[in-house]
Amino acid sequence: MNKGGAGGGTSGAAGPTAAAAAAAAQKQKSLQQRVDNDIGNPSLAASDIPLQMSSNFQVQAADSLLKLVSELKQTAIFSGFASLNDHVEQRTEELNQQAEKTDRILARIGEDGAASLKEMESHYYSSVLRSNQHLQQ
């Protein structure tokens, strides 16, 4: 019996390897059965539908949020342009008033210059020196 026991011990040593192989085969078989059951079971596919719908709603909500942010940015930019336009119009009006004032000043300077020139011409033509020069020629 010792030999049988020893032989049993030897087969016991080979047994764990064979047992591990058998356990791996059993595990693979059970996984294959689970996959087959999951594919064949319509309740799992039906449970995925709400998940897909939820994902779609989240994508739509994110898209809507991005559009809202874009519109808010445009509103902020355009309202900034409105105040900028008001400032430009105000500045344009100020510059137009300054241009009119400058035109009036230049017109007055021109009139003063013309009056001074006429006065100098009259002094020149009535001066004794001019009369003497005219007579000498």
PyMOL commands that place a pseudoatom at each C-alpha (Angstrom):
pseudoatom trace, name=CA, resn=MET, resi=1, chain=A, elem=C, hetatm=0, pos=[0.000, 0.000, 0.000]
pseudoatom trace, name=CA, resn=ASN, resi=2, chain=A, elem=C, hetatm=0, pos=[2.883, 2.254, 0.463]
pseudoatom trace, name=CA, resn=LYS, resi=3, chain=A, elem=C, hetatm=0, pos=[3.580, 2.035, -3.187]
pseudoatom trace, name=CA, resn=GLY, resi=4, chain=A, elem=C, hetatm=0, pos=[-0.019, 2.702, -3.901]
pseudoatom trace, name=CA, resn=GLY, resi=5, chain=A, elem=C, hetatm=0, pos=[0.110, 5.538, -1.429]
pseudoatom trace, name=CA, resn=ALA, resi=6, chain=A, elem=C, hetatm=0, pos=[3.246, 6.806, -3.013]
pseudoatom trace, name=CA, resn=GLY, resi=7, chain=A, elem=C, hetatm=0, pos=[1.684, 6.450, -6.398]
pseudoatom trace, name=CA, resn=GLY, resi=8, chain=A, elem=C, hetatm=0, pos=[-1.337, 8.240, -5.054]
pseudoatom trace, name=CA, resn=GLY, resi=9, chain=A, elem=C, hetatm=0, pos=[1.007, 10.925, -3.836]
pseudoatom trace, name=CA, resn=THR, resi=10, chain=A, elem=C, hetatm=0, pos=[2.523, 11.209, -7.255]
pseudoatom trace, name=CA, resn=SER, resi=11, chain=A, elem=C, hetatm=0, pos=[-0.847, 11.446, -8.865]
pseudoatom trace, name=CA, resn=GLY, resi=12, chain=A, elem=C, hetatm=0, pos=[-1.710, 13.936, -6.135]
pseudoatom trace, name=CA, resn=ALA, resi=13, chain=A, elem=C, hetatm=0, pos=[1.264, 16.021, -7.213]
pseudoatom trace, name=CA, resn=ALA, resi=14, chain=A, elem=C, hetatm=0, pos=[0.056, 15.892, -10.772]
pseudoatom trace, name=CA, resn=GLY, resi=15, chain=A, elem=C, hetatm=0, pos=[-3.465, 16.400, -9.464]
pseudoatom trace, name=CA, resn=PRO, resi=16, chain=A, elem=C, hetatm=0, pos=[-3.142, 20.091, -8.579]
pseudoatom trace, name=CA, resn=THR, resi=17, chain=A, elem=C, hetatm=0, pos=[-1.946, 20.876, -12.117]
pseudoatom trace, name=CA, resn=ALA, resi=18, chain=A, elem=C, hetatm=0, pos=[-4.742, 18.835, -13.581]
pseudoatom trace, name=CA, resn=ALA, resi=19, chain=A, elem=C, hetatm=0, pos=[-7.151, 20.352, -11.076]
pseudoatom trace, name=CA, resn=ALA, resi=20, chain=A, elem=C, hetatm=0, pos=[-6.013, 23.867, -12.030]
pseudoatom trace, name=CA, resn=ALA, resi=21, chain=A, elem=C, hetatm=0, pos=[-6.482, 23.051, -15.698]
pseudoatom trace, name=CA, resn=ALA, resi=22, chain=A, elem=C, hetatm=0, pos=[-9.917, 21.614, -14.958]
pseudoatom trace, name=CA, resn=ALA, resi=23, chain=A, elem=C, hetatm=0, pos=[-10.825, 24.686, -12.876]
pseudoatom trace, name=CA, resn=ALA, resi=24, chain=A, elem=C, hetatm=0, pos=[-9.657, 26.999, -15.679]
pseudoatom trace, name=CA, resn=ALA, resi=25, chain=A, elem=C, hetatm=0, pos=[-11.692, 25.034, -18.201]
pseudoatom trace, name=CA, resn=GLN, resi=26, chain=A, elem=C, hetatm=0, pos=[-14.716, 25.175, -15.905]
pseudoatom trace, name=CA, resn=LYS, resi=27, chain=A, elem=C, hetatm=0, pos=[-14.252, 28.936, -15.409]
pseudoatom trace, name=CA, resn=GLN, resi=28, chain=A, elem=C, hetatm=0, pos=[-13.942, 29.478, -19.159]
pseudoatom trace, name=CA, resn=LYS, resi=29, chain=A, elem=C, hetatm=0, pos=[-17.069, 27.386, -19.703]
pseudoatom trace, name=CA, resn=SER, resi=30, chain=A, elem=C, hetatm=0, pos=[-19.012, 29.379, -17.112]
pseudoatom trace, name=CA, resn=LEU, resi=31, chain=A, elem=C, hetatm=0, pos=[-17.866, 32.680, -18.652]
pseudoatom trace, name=CA, resn=GLN, resi=32, chain=A, elem=C, hetatm=0, pos=[-18.930, 31.434, -22.084]
pseudoatom trace, name=CA, resn=GLN, resi=33, chain=A, elem=C, hetatm=0, pos=[-22.339, 30.527, -20.679]
pseudoatom trace, name=CA, resn=ARG, resi=34, chain=A, elem=C, hetatm=0, pos=[-22.676, 33.996, -19.106]
pseudoatom trace, name=CA, resn=VAL, resi=35, chain=A, elem=C, hetatm=0, pos=[-21.818, 35.643, -22.427]
pseudoatom trace, name=CA, resn=ASP, resi=36, chain=A, elem=C, hetatm=0, pos=[-24.347, 33.460, -24.230]
pseudoatom trace, name=CA, resn=ASN, resi=37, chain=A, elem=C, hetatm=0, pos=[-26.975, 34.280, -21.621]
pseudoatom trace, name=CA, resn=ASP, resi=38, chain=A, elem=C, hetatm=0, pos=[-26.223, 38.014, -21.797]
pseudoatom trace, name=CA, resn=ILE, resi=39, chain=A, elem=C, hetatm=0, pos=[-26.522, 38.022, -25.576]
pseudoatom trace, name=CA, resn=GLY, resi=40, chain=A, elem=C, hetatm=0, pos=[-29.682, 35.947, -25.532]
pseudoatom trace, name=CA, resn=ASN, resi=41, chain=A, elem=C, hetatm=0, pos=[-31.318, 37.894, -22.708]
pseudoatom trace, name=CA, resn=PRO, resi=42, chain=A, elem=C, hetatm=0, pos=[-33.331, 40.847, -24.081]
pseudoatom trace, name=CA, resn=SER, resi=43, chain=A, elem=C, hetatm=0, pos=[-33.817, 42.318, -20.612]
pseudoatom trace, name=CA, resn=LEU, resi=44, chain=A, elem=C, hetatm=0, pos=[-30.167, 43.373, -20.537]
pseudoatom trace, name=CA, resn=ALA, resi=45, chain=A, elem=C, hetatm=0, pos=[-30.501, 45.109, -23.897]
pseudoatom trace, name=CA, resn=ALA, resi=46, chain=A, elem=C, hetatm=0, pos=[-33.661, 46.803, -22.632]
pseudoatom trace, name=CA, resn=SER, resi=47, chain=A, elem=C, hetatm=0, pos=[-31.804, 47.991, -19.545]
pseudoatom trace, name=CA, resn=ASP, resi=48, chain=A, elem=C, hetatm=0, pos=[-29.203, 49.610, -21.804]
pseudoatom trace, name=CA, resn=ILE, resi=49, chain=A, elem=C, hetatm=0, pos=[-31.861, 51.771, -23.513]
pseudoatom trace, name=CA, resn=PRO, resi=50, chain=A, elem=C, hetatm=0, pos=[-32.403, 54.130, -20.547]
pseudoatom trace, name=CA, resn=LEU, resi=51, chain=A, elem=C, hetatm=0, pos=[-28.640, 54.418, -20.196]
pseudoatom trace, name=CA, resn=GLN, resi=52, chain=A, elem=C, hetatm=0, pos=[-28.332, 55.356, -23.866]
pseudoatom trace, name=CA, resn=MET, resi=53, chain=A, elem=C, hetatm=0, pos=[-31.233, 57.804, -23.547]
pseudoatom trace, name=CA, resn=SER, resi=54, chain=A, elem=C, hetatm=0, pos=[-29.598, 59.351, -20.506]
pseudoatom trace, name=CA, resn=SER, resi=55, chain=A, elem=C, hetatm=0, pos=[-26.361, 59.704, -22.447]
pseudoatom trace, name=CA, resn=ASN, resi=56, chain=A, elem=C, hetatm=0, pos=[-28.221, 61.341, -25.335]
pseudoatom trace, name=CA, resn=PHE, resi=57, chain=A, elem=C, hetatm=0, pos=[-29.927, 63.776, -22.958]
pseudoatom trace, name=CA, resn=GLN, resi=58, chain=A, elem=C, hetatm=0, pos=[-26.587, 64.662, -21.391]
pseudoatom trace, name=CA, resn=VAL, resi=59, chain=A, elem=C, hetatm=0, pos=[-25.055, 65.306, -24.807]
pseudoatom trace, name=CA, resn=GLN, resi=60, chain=A, elem=C, hetatm=0, pos=[-28.021, 67.472, -25.818]
pseudoatom trace, name=CA, resn=ALA, resi=61, chain=A, elem=C, hetatm=0, pos=[-27.845, 69.378, -22.529]
pseudoatom trace, name=CA, resn=ALA, resi=62, chain=A, elem=C, hetatm=0, pos=[-24.124, 69.982, -22.994]
pseudoatom trace, name=CA, resn=ASP, resi=63, chain=A, elem=C, hetatm=0, pos=[-24.720, 71.188, -26.561]
pseudoatom trace, name=CA, resn=SER, resi=64, chain=A, elem=C, hetatm=0, pos=[-27.501, 73.497, -25.370]
pseudoatom trace, name=CA, resn=LEU, resi=65, chain=A, elem=C, hetatm=0, pos=[-25.255, 74.846, -22.626]
pseudoatom trace, name=CA, resn=LEU, resi=66, chain=A, elem=C, hetatm=0, pos=[-22.470, 75.554, -25.131]
pseudoatom trace, name=CA, resn=LYS, resi=67, chain=A, elem=C, hetatm=0, pos=[-24.920, 77.425, -27.376]
pseudoatom trace, name=CA, resn=LEU, resi=68, chain=A, elem=C, hetatm=0, pos=[-26.147, 79.460, -24.400]
pseudoatom trace, name=CA, resn=VAL, resi=69, chain=A, elem=C, hetatm=0, pos=[-22.596, 80.385, -23.416]
pseudoatom trace, name=CA, resn=SER, resi=70, chain=A, elem=C, hetatm=0, pos=[-21.876, 81.415, -27.009]
pseudoatom trace, name=CA, resn=GLU, resi=71, chain=A, elem=C, hetatm=0, pos=[-24.995, 83.622, -27.107]
pseudoatom trace, name=CA, resn=LEU, resi=72, chain=A, elem=C, hetatm=0, pos=[-24.052, 85.214, -23.785]
pseudoatom trace, name=CA, resn=LYS, resi=73, chain=A, elem=C, hetatm=0, pos=[-20.579, 85.982, -25.103]
pseudoatom trace, name=CA, resn=GLN, resi=74, chain=A, elem=C, hetatm=0, pos=[-22.050, 87.554, -28.247]
pseudoatom trace, name=CA, resn=THR, resi=75, chain=A, elem=C, hetatm=0, pos=[-24.461, 89.620, -26.144]
pseudoatom trace, name=CA, resn=ALA, resi=76, chain=A, elem=C, hetatm=0, pos=[-21.604, 90.836, -23.973]
pseudoatom trace, name=CA, resn=ILE, resi=77, chain=A, elem=C, hetatm=0, pos=[-19.553, 91.723, -27.043]
pseudoatom trace, name=CA, resn=PHE, resi=78, chain=A, elem=C, hetatm=0, pos=[-22.419, 93.509, -28.790]
pseudoatom trace, name=CA, resn=SER, resi=79, chain=A, elem=C, hetatm=0, pos=[-23.426, 95.427, -25.674]
pseudoatom trace, name=CA, resn=GLY, resi=80, chain=A, elem=C, hetatm=0, pos=[-19.802, 96.481, -25.432]
pseudoatom trace, name=CA, resn=PHE, resi=81, chain=A, elem=C, hetatm=0, pos=[-20.010, 97.625, -29.044]
pseudoatom trace, name=CA, resn=ALA, resi=82, chain=A, elem=C, hetatm=0, pos=[-23.147, 99.638, -28.261]
pseudoatom trace, name=CA, resn=SER, resi=83, chain=A, elem=C, hetatm=0, pos=[-21.397, 101.569, -25.502]
pseudoatom trace, name=CA, resn=LEU, resi=84, chain=A, elem=C, hetatm=0, pos=[-18.341, 101.886, -27.725]
pseudoatom trace, name=CA, resn=ASN, resi=85, chain=A, elem=C, hetatm=0, pos=[-20.538, 103.266, -30.532]
pseudoatom trace, name=CA, resn=ASP, resi=86, chain=A, elem=C, hetatm=0, pos=[-22.070, 105.770, -28.103]
pseudoatom trace, name=CA, resn=HIS, resi=87, chain=A, elem=C, hetatm=0, pos=[-18.598, 106.881, -27.062]
pseudoatom trace, name=CA, resn=VAL, resi=88, chain=A, elem=C, hetatm=0, pos=[-17.497, 107.197, -30.699]
pseudoatom trace, name=CA, resn=GLU, resi=89, chain=A, elem=C, hetatm=0, pos=[-20.584, 109.266, -31.560]
pseudoatom trace, name=CA, resn=GLN, resi=90, chain=A, elem=C, hetatm=0, pos=[-19.987, 111.530, -28.559]
pseudoatom trace, name=CA, resn=ARG, resi=91, chain=A, elem=C, hetatm=0, pos=[-16.333, 111.980, -29.497]
pseudoatom trace, name=CA, resn=THR, resi=92, chain=A, elem=C, hetatm=0, pos=[-17.314, 112.682, -33.126]
pseudoatom trace, name=CA, resn=GLU, resi=93, chain=A, elem=C, hetatm=0, pos=[-19.728, 115.392, -31.972]
pseudoatom trace, name=CA, resn=GLU, resi=94, chain=A, elem=C, hetatm=0, pos=[-17.026, 116.957, -29.776]
pseudoatom trace, name=CA, resn=LEU, resi=95, chain=A, elem=C, hetatm=0, pos=[-14.558, 116.958, -32.670]
pseudoatom trace, name=CA, resn=ASN, resi=96, chain=A, elem=C, hetatm=0, pos=[-17.162, 118.453, -35.033]
pseudoatom trace, name=CA, resn=GLN, resi=97, chain=A, elem=C, hetatm=0, pos=[-17.784, 121.277, -32.545]
pseudoatom trace, name=CA, resn=GLN, resi=98, chain=A, elem=C, hetatm=0, pos=[-14.050, 121.835, -32.234]
pseudoatom trace, name=CA, resn=ALA, resi=99, chain=A, elem=C, hetatm=0, pos=[-13.735, 121.913, -36.049]
pseudoatom trace, name=CA, resn=GLU, resi=100, chain=A, elem=C, hetatm=0, pos=[-16.505, 124.541, -36.273]
pseudoatom trace, name=CA, resn=LYS, resi=101, chain=A, elem=C, hetatm=0, pos=[-14.782, 126.619, -33.583]
pseudoatom trace, name=CA, resn=THR, resi=102, chain=A, elem=C, hetatm=0, pos=[-11.484, 126.320, -35.456]
pseudoatom trace, name=CA, resn=ASP, resi=103, chain=A, elem=C, hetatm=0, pos=[-13.181, 127.376, -38.705]
pseudoatom trace, name=CA, resn=ARG, resi=104, chain=A, elem=C, hetatm=0, pos=[-14.632, 130.477, -36.983]
pseudoatom trace, name=CA, resn=ILE, resi=105, chain=A, elem=C, hetatm=0, pos=[-11.224, 131.368, -35.526]
pseudoatom trace, name=CA, resn=LEU, resi=106, chain=A, elem=C, hetatm=0, pos=[-9.531, 130.930, -38.914]
pseudoatom trace, name=CA, resn=ALA, resi=107, chain=A, elem=C, hetatm=0, pos=[-12.214, 133.041, -40.618]
pseudoatom trace, name=CA, resn=ARG, resi=108, chain=A, elem=C, hetatm=0, pos=[-11.720, 135.813, -38.054]
pseudoatom trace, name=CA, resn=ILE, resi=109, chain=A, elem=C, hetatm=0, pos=[-7.926, 135.628, -38.492]
pseudoatom trace, name=CA, resn=GLY, resi=110, chain=A, elem=C, hetatm=0, pos=[-8.414, 135.841, -42.264]
pseudoatom trace, name=CA, resn=GLU, resi=111, chain=A, elem=C, hetatm=0, pos=[-10.692, 138.864, -41.908]
pseudoatom trace, name=CA, resn=ASP, resi=112, chain=A, elem=C, hetatm=0, pos=[-8.242, 140.561, -39.538]
pseudoatom trace, name=CA, resn=GLY, resi=113, chain=A, elem=C, hetatm=0, pos=[-5.388, 139.805, -41.946]
pseudoatom trace, name=CA, resn=ALA, resi=114, chain=A, elem=C, hetatm=0, pos=[-7.348, 141.200, -44.896]
pseudoatom trace, name=CA, resn=ALA, resi=115, chain=A, elem=C, hetatm=0, pos=[-8.219, 144.352, -42.953]
pseudoatom trace, name=CA, resn=SER, resi=116, chain=A, elem=C, hetatm=0, pos=[-4.596, 144.793, -41.897]
pseudoatom trace, name=CA, resn=LEU, resi=117, chain=A, elem=C, hetatm=0, pos=[-3.424, 144.251, -45.478]
pseudoatom trace, name=CA, resn=LYS, resi=118, chain=A, elem=C, hetatm=0, pos=[-5.864, 146.893, -46.784]
pseudoatom trace, name=CA, resn=GLU, resi=119, chain=A, elem=C, hetatm=0, pos=[-4.690, 149.298, -44.133]
pseudoatom trace, name=CA, resn=MET, resi=120, chain=A, elem=C, hetatm=0, pos=[-1.041, 148.678, -45.040]
pseudoatom trace, name=CA, resn=GLU, resi=121, chain=A, elem=C, hetatm=0, pos=[-1.806, 149.063, -48.749]
pseudoatom trace, name=CA, resn=SER, resi=122, chain=A, elem=C, hetatm=0, pos=[-3.523, 152.355, -48.142]
pseudoatom trace, name=CA, resn=HIS, resi=123, chain=A, elem=C, hetatm=0, pos=[-0.550, 153.569, -46.100]
pseudoatom trace, name=CA, resn=TYR, resi=124, chain=A, elem=C, hetatm=0, pos=[1.844, 152.369, -48.786]
pseudoatom trace, name=CA, resn=TYR, resi=125, chain=A, elem=C, hetatm=0, pos=[-0.004, 153.991, -51.669]
pseudoatom trace, name=CA, resn=SER, resi=126, chain=A, elem=C, hetatm=0, pos=[-0.463, 157.196, -49.755]
pseudoatom trace, name=CA, resn=SER, resi=127, chain=A, elem=C, hetatm=0, pos=[3.072, 157.316, -48.416]
pseudoatom trace, name=CA, resn=VAL, resi=128, chain=A, elem=C, hetatm=0, pos=[5.568, 159.924, -49.488]
pseudoatom trace, name=CA, resn=LEU, resi=129, chain=A, elem=C, hetatm=0, pos=[8.251, 157.355, -50.197]
pseudoatom trace, name=CA, resn=ARG, resi=130, chain=A, elem=C, hetatm=0, pos=[6.129, 155.593, -52.775]
pseudoatom trace, name=CA, resn=SER, resi=131, chain=A, elem=C, hetatm=0, pos=[5.268, 158.833, -54.426]
pseudoatom trace, name=CA, resn=ASN, resi=132, chain=A, elem=C, hetatm=0, pos=[8.958, 159.742, -54.600]
pseudoatom trace, name=CA, resn=GLN, resi=133, chain=A, elem=C, hetatm=0, pos=[9.879, 156.340, -56.034]
pseudoatom trace, name=CA, resn=HIS, resi=134, chain=A, elem=C, hetatm=0, pos=[7.116, 156.599, -58.593]
pseudoatom trace, name=CA, resn=LEU, resi=135, chain=A, elem=C, hetatm=0, pos=[8.296, 160.027, -59.655]
pseudoatom trace, name=CA, resn=GLN, resi=136, chain=A, elem=C, hetatm=0, pos=[11.906, 158.919, -59.972]
pseudoatom trace, name=CA, resn=GLN, resi=137, chain=A, elem=C, hetatm=0, pos=[11.066, 156.159, -62.400]
for i in range(1, 137): cmd.bond("trace and resi %d" % i, "trace and resi %d" % (i + 1))
show_as sticks, trace
zoom trace
